Amino acid sequence: MKTVSLVSAGVIAGVMVSLGISAVAQRQQPEALPLAELRQFTEVFGAIKNFYVEPVGDDKLFAGAISGMVSNLDPHSSYLDADAFKELRVGTQGEFGGLGIEVGTEDGFVKVIAPIEDTPAQKAGVKAGDLIVKIDEKPTKGMSLSEAVSMMRGKPKTEIKLTLLRKNEDKPIVVTIVRDVIRVQSVKSKMLEGGYGYVRITQFQEHTGEYLVKALNKLQGEKSLKGLVLDLRNDPGGLLNAAVGVSAAFLPQNTVVVSTDGRTEDSKRKLVASSDDYLRGKEKDYLRDLPQIAKTVPMIVVVNGGSASASEIVAGALQDHGRAKVLGTQTFGKGSVQTILPLNNNTAIKLTTARYYTPSGRSIQAKGIEPDFVVTETPTGDVVERVREADLTRHLSNDKGETETPSQKKDGENATPDTKPIVFGSDDDYQLQQALNYLKGKPVVQNRKAADQTAKKSK
């Protein structure tokens, strides 16, 4: 299982790990302690210790207090116990045990942000927006996200039963899923007809930039590239430095990729297309092996409502610098930075510390990236109605007042109920066909309703 933190940063999506945060905290001017509130806290603590029906350990009480304090801030801040902290570190390597879904919380339930491609959850029919109301026979109402994730993880080849509530379904849906080791292939590529390359990034991991370079070299070796489709659909995000590295593959040296802004000086940063910002210091610069055509090949980026965080950073950077057009539907809108603050060797808090901005200064938070060409999954609309950041309870506001509106959340009429799920990169991939039309100089057919909305904006 992966939590929505990787949309942030998931959702999971990007995640900035700071081990020197204690030094940062020490530099901040301490504020006066709220004595009245602390006294109330100790009174509640004492009441539970003395009068609760069963004895409760101090460690459990303090862990619960920290978890509640942090999780009440926004959907992406959370307390990471030993298991969750370990999972976060393992998950960014691209291999972890579980079901293969990105999850968050809403109204006290565990909510599916998106199933990861080619995983047990997707094959079992779990869909974005599903509420997980039971794990096996245990209700999830009021359950912490880390507890739910811990329950869903387990040994490969063991079964787990999820009870789901789905919009427009009268009865709960019960699915039995066989756990497996989830290996996320972060970069997939192939040559399409006519010398047009297709690269799909499913998640931004530690080695995504290296895999991208290998994919581009392979494509260029097969046939001289006439154009490139970069597919970021349903990519929940991942590591910030990986997003900078992918952007740097297509942009000139030292071009601004993304900026962050928060309350502390350390959170006010500009990240550029430079090895200083996409490497961790000790690795070889993988972009030295990049084919030169990557900087000039005509390209288009395909996104949807499942494209979040790191995906939005890449799409926004390439769009702002005029390096590529963006096609698809409005992205997720996860434009906040999560910093991992270790509490000890085993636990940490994941705290939202800044917002992301595109090179032109657009805030991504609760807004997302608006495509240049609004194209839904089918000519009549999207097959799946996706949850976006602006739909999440307690989501962080867009500080520039650019919040997604209801008309933007629905980019077109929903496709007919019997429409089959889209296989990205297939011959039946309608959005991909429109992306190829753009590269070939042919008209791009936008969804009629969405195109009308775009036309009204431009007047």
Protein Blocks (a to p, Z undefined) as FASTA:
>chain_A
ZZfklmmmmopcdddddfklmmmmmmpccddddfklmmmmmmmmmmmmmmgmbdcdfklm
mmmmmmmmmmmmpmmbccddfklmmmmmmmmnopacdehpacddeehiacdfbdcehifk
lmnopaehiacfbghjacfehpafklmmmmmgccehiacddddddehiabdcdddddddd
ddddfbdcdddehhiacdddfbdcfklmmmmmmmmmmmmmmpccfbdcddfehiabjafk
lmmmmmmmmmcehiafbdcddfbfklmccddddfklmpghjaccfklmpcfklmmgccdd
dddfklghjlmmmmmmmmmnopacceddddehpabdcddddfblmbccdddfbdcddfko
pafehnbpadfbdcdfbfnbcfbdcddfklpghiacdfkopacdfklmpnbdcddfklcc
ddehiaklmklmmmmmmmnopacdddfklmmmmmmmmZZ
